[in-house]
C-alpha cells in the first residue's frame, strides 16, 4: 500500500474510542483482545458494570501481585478483581444475563462484519482443525447491542468489512456498530454508515479499504442506535 | 442419619460404568475437580462422553484421561486453548468425537436437564454451522433453534465447603459450571476443601443445596 498521510488508531486508541461511547449505568461484557482493554479507558468516576461470562458481575481490573486470587478470573482466564457491589453467579445464571437480554452492550473482536450486521468471529473455515466458540454466539444473539472492534483490514490488506461474510457466522444481523483502526461505522438498513474517520483519512481512501459500499452517517445519529 | 461424606476415593467413584456421560465442572483450571478426575483415571471406566467447557491442557487430568483412550466423545464450548495438545492430537487423528456447543447453550442444556425441561428454543446459534439440521421456529420475531437437555450419568464437581447433607458453597468464580452440573447428573460427586458441621453453613450462602448432591469427599489439606 502506498505511503499515506493518515494516522490509523493504535489498539489502545481503538479501546479508548469505544470506551468514550459507553455511558454510566450500562452492564457490559467485553470479549477477549482489544475489547478487554476497553475497561481500562472507562474512568472510575463513571459507573459501568462489567460482566464476565464465567460468573462475575462487577468485575474490576487486574489485581496487584500481592492481591492475586486464584479463584477469581475473567473469561480470558486472567486474574481479575471484584468491585464493591459485585456478585458471583453460576454459569447458567451468568448466561441468563446474556441470553435474557439484560446486558446493555457486548463488545467483541471479529474476523469479518457484513453490511447487514452478520458477524464471523469464531472459525476461519468450515473445516477448522480445532474450532472453539466459547460464549460468542450467546453474546452476539443475546446482548441488547453488539459492537465490534477490529482492524479495518487483514495483515495482507484484505477488507474485513464485507458485503457477505466468507467465514462461518457467529450470528446473523447482530452488529450495531464497528470500531476499526480507520473508522467508526454504524450498521444501518442501508449498509455501513461512516460516523468518523482516522485523522487525515479521506472517504475515498476508506472505501478503497472496504469491500462493502460506504455512505456518510447522518450527523445527529446516536452511537450504534441506527440499526 | 443422612451422611453423604465418603471416606475414600474408591467409595466416591464406585459404580461409574463404561459408556457413562460425565459432566466435569470448571472453567479452565478454576473450579475444576482435579482430584476427582485423577480418581476417574484410576477407577477405569472407559468409552466415556465428557461434558466440560474446555478439553484439558498439558498431559494431566482431563487431557490424561483422553490420552489414555478412555473418552469417546467430548462436548464443550472451547476445546482449543493454550496447551490443549492432547485434544488437538486426538481430534486431528479422528480418535475423538467433538460436539461444540455455544457456552450459554451448554450451561442451559444442563440446567434444563436438572429442571426437567427436555428441550427449549433459543436464538443463540441460529443460522450458524453449530445448529445445522436442528428444528427452528420463530418466537417474538426472532428465529430460534431447538436445543435438547443434556443430562449426565455422573457429575464431578469442585466446591469449597460441604456439610454431611451435601449443601455446598463455592469460591468466587470457581462456582462457574459446578452448580448446573450438580443439578443435571444422576450421580453427583463433589470434592471439597472443608467439611462444615451440619447447620453451620449460612443457608443464604449455600449455592448448591444437598438435594443435588450424592457423595462428598474432603481433599487432603495442602500446605498453604
Boltz contact constraints between the chains, C-beta under 6 A:
constraints:
  - contact:
      token1: [A, 54]
      token2: [B, 27]
      max_distance: 6.0
  - contact:
      token1: [A, 54]
      token2: [B, 173]
      max_distance: 6.0
  - contact:
      token1: [A, 54]
      token2: [B, 176]
      max_distance: 6.0
  - contact:
      token1: [A, 55]
      token2: [B, 173]
      max_distance: 6.0
  - contact:
      token1: [A, 55]
      token2: [B, 175]
      max_distance: 6.0
  - contact:
      token1: [A, 55]
      token2: [B, 176]
      max_distance: 6.0
  - contact:
      token1: [A, 56]
      token2: [B, 173]
      max_distance: 6.0
  - contact:
      token1: [A, 71]
      token2: [B, 171]
      max_distance: 6.0
  - contact:
      token1: [A, 71]
      token2: [B, 172]
      max_distance: 6.0
  - contact:
      token1: [A, 71]
      token2: [B, 174]
      max_distance: 6.0
  - contact:
      token1: [A, 72]
      token2: [B, 172]
      max_distance: 6.0
  - contact:
      token1: [A, 72]
      token2: [B, 173]
      max_distance: 6.0
  - contact:
      token1: [A, 73]
      token2: [B, 30]
      max_distance: 6.0
  - contact:
      token1: [A, 73]
      token2: [B, 173]
      max_distance: 6.0
  - contact:
      token1: [A, 77]
      token2: [B, 28]
      max_distance: 6.0
  - contact:
      token1: [A, 88]
      token2: [B, 172]
      max_distance: 6.0
  - contact:
      token1: [A, 88]
      token2: [B, 175]
      max_distance: 6.0
  - contact:
      token1: [A, 90]
      token2: [B, 175]
      max_distance: 6.0
  - contact:
      token1: [A, 90]
      token2: [B, 179]
      max_distance: 6.0
  - contact:
      token1: [A, 90]
      token2: [B, 180]
      max_distance: 6.0
  - contact:
      token1: [A, 91]
      token2: [B, 107]
      max_distance: 6.0
  - contact:
      token1: [A, 91]
      token2: [B, 176]
      max_distance: 6.0
  - contact:
      token1: [A, 91]
      token2: [B, 177]
      max_distance: 6.0
  - contact:
      token1: [A, 91]
      token2: [B, 180]
      max_distance: 6.0
  - contact:
      token1: [A, 92]
      token2: [B, 107]
      max_distance: 6.0
  - contact:
      token1: [A, 92]
      token2: [B, 108]
      max_distance: 6.0
  - contact:
      token1: [A, 92]
      token2: [B, 111]
      max_distance: 6.0
  - contact:
      token1: [A, 92]
      token2: [B, 180]
      max_distance: 6.0
  - contact:
      token1: [A, 95]
      token2: [B, 104]
      max_distance: 6.0
  - contact:
      token1: [A, 95]
      token2: [B, 107]
      max_distance: 6.0
  - contact:
      token1: [A, 98]
      token2: [B, 104]
      max_distance: 6.0
  - contact:
      token1: [A, 99]
      token2: [B, 104]
      max_distance: 6.0
  - contact:
      token1: [A, 130]
      token2: [B, 80]
      max_distance: 6.0
  - contact:
      token1: [A, 130]
      token2: [B, 88]
      max_distance: 6.0
  - contact:
      token1: [A, 130]
      token2: [B, 91]
      max_distance: 6.0
  - contact:
      token1: [A, 131]
      token2: [B, 100]
      max_distance: 6.0
  - contact:
      token1: [A, 132]
      token2: [B, 78]
      max_distance: 6.0
  - contact:
      token1: [A, 132]
      token2: [B, 79]
      max_distance: 6.0
  - contact:
      token1: [A, 132]
      token2: [B, 80]
      max_distance: 6.0
  - contact:
      token1: [A, 133]
      token2: [B, 77]
      max_distance: 6.0
  - contact:
      token1: [A, 133]
      token2: [B, 100]
      max_distance: 6.0
  - contact:
      token1: [A, 133]
      token2: [B, 102]
      max_distance: 6.0
  - contact:
      token1: [A, 134]
      token2: [B, 77]
      max_distance: 6.0
  - contact:
      token1: [A, 134]
      token2: [B, 78]
      max_distance: 6.0
  - contact:
      token1: [A, 134]
      token2: [B, 103]
      max_distance: 6.0
  - contact:
      token1: [A, 135]
      token2: [B, 103]
      max_distance: 6.0
  - contact:
      token1: [A, 137]
      token2: [B, 102]
      max_distance: 6.0
  - contact:
      token1: [A, 137]
      token2: [B, 124]
      max_distance: 6.0
  - contact:
      token1: [A, 137]
      token2: [B, 125]
      max_distance: 6.0
  - contact:
      token1: [A, 138]
      token2: [B, 102]
      max_distance: 6.0
  - contact:
      token1: [A, 138]
      token2: [B, 104]
      max_distance: 6.0
  - contact:
      token1: [A, 138]
      token2: [B, 124]
      max_distance: 6.0
  - contact:
      token1: [A, 141]
      token2: [B, 123]
      max_distance: 6.0
  - contact:
      token1: [A, 141]
      token2: [B, 124]
      max_distance: 6.0
  - contact:
      token1: [A, 168]
      token2: [B, 129]
      max_distance: 6.0
  - contact:
      token1: [A, 169]
      token2: [B, 128]
      max_distance: 6.0
  - contact:
      token1: [A, 172]
      token2: [B, 127]
      max_distance: 6.0
